[in-house]
Amino acid sequence: MKVHLAINKRGKPVRVLLSVGQEADCAYAESLVVGVPVRVLFTDRDYDVDRVVTAARAGDVTVVISSKCSRKEARTYDTELV
């Protein structure tokens, strides 16, 4: 079982989703943020897929995601936010 959280700037959960361990984390990215005002998408590398990043940037969201090892060019992000 995995727990996916969307939190506010104070660290309080605003949405909680549960999934089975075999499902990809990135499948839950959109469900976590729909209807939640998002300014920064801060996730681990399991969410490093182009469709998640493209959708976030289209909504003027700052993306802070470490690159997967398989990515040819590492994703850049503001290290001050980490």
C-alpha positions as CSV (number, residue, x, y, z in Angstrom):
1,M,0.0,0.0,0.0
2,K,1.3,3.5,-0.9
3,V,0.1,6.8,0.5
4,H,0.1,9.9,-1.9
5,L,-0.3,13.3,-0.3
6,A,-1.0,16.8,-1.5
7,I,0.0,19.3,1.3
8,N,-0.4,23.0,1.8
9,K,2.5,25.4,2.5
10,R,2.2,24.6,6.2
11,G,2.6,20.9,5.6
12,K,-1.0,20.0,6.3
13,P,-2.6,17.4,4.1
14,V,-5.2,18.7,1.7
15,R,-5.7,15.4,-0.2
16,V,-4.8,11.8,0.6
17,L,-4.9,8.9,-1.9
18,L,-4.1,5.3,-1.4
19,S,-2.8,2.9,-4.0
20,V,-1.4,-0.6,-4.3
21,G,2.4,-0.9,-4.3
22,Q,2.6,-2.2,-7.8
23,E,1.1,0.9,-9.5
24,A,3.3,3.7,-10.8
25,D,3.2,6.8,-8.6
26,C,3.0,9.2,-11.6
27,A,-0.5,7.8,-12.3
28,Y,-1.7,9.7,-9.3
29,A,-0.2,13.1,-9.9
30,E,-3.2,14.6,-11.6
31,S,-5.7,13.2,-9.1
32,L,-3.6,14.7,-6.3
33,V,-3.8,18.3,-7.6
34,V,-7.1,18.6,-9.4
35,G,-9.1,21.3,-7.6
36,V,-6.2,22.1,-5.3
37,P,-4.4,25.5,-5.8
38,V,-0.9,24.5,-6.7
39,R,2.2,26.8,-7.0
40,V,5.0,24.2,-6.6
41,L,5.0,20.5,-7.5
42,F,7.6,19.0,-5.2
43,T,7.8,15.2,-5.7
44,D,10.3,12.4,-5.8
45,R,11.7,11.0,-9.0
46,D,8.9,8.5,-9.4
47,Y,6.8,11.4,-10.7
48,D,9.5,12.4,-13.3
49,V,7.5,11.8,-16.5
50,D,7.1,14.2,-19.3
51,R,3.3,14.4,-19.2
52,V,3.3,15.3,-15.4
53,V,6.0,18.0,-15.9
54,T,4.3,19.4,-19.1
55,A,0.9,19.6,-17.4
56,A,2.3,21.4,-14.4
57,R,4.3,23.9,-16.3
58,A,1.2,24.6,-18.5
59,G,-0.6,25.6,-15.3
60,D,2.3,28.0,-14.3
61,V,3.4,25.6,-11.6
62,T,7.1,25.5,-10.5
63,V,8.3,21.9,-10.9
64,V,10.8,20.5,-8.4
65,I,11.4,16.8,-9.3
66,S,14.7,15.0,-9.2
67,S,15.5,13.3,-12.5
68,K,15.2,9.5,-13.0
69,C,18.5,7.8,-13.6
70,S,17.3,6.8,-17.1
71,R,16.8,10.4,-18.2
72,K,19.5,11.4,-20.7
73,E,19.7,15.0,-19.5
74,A,19.1,15.7,-15.8
75,R,16.1,17.9,-15.1
76,T,17.1,21.3,-13.6
77,Y,15.2,22.8,-10.7
78,D,15.7,25.5,-8.0
79,T,17.8,23.7,-5.4
80,E,16.9,26.5,-2.9
81,L,13.4,25.0,-2.7
82,V,14.7,21.6,-1.7
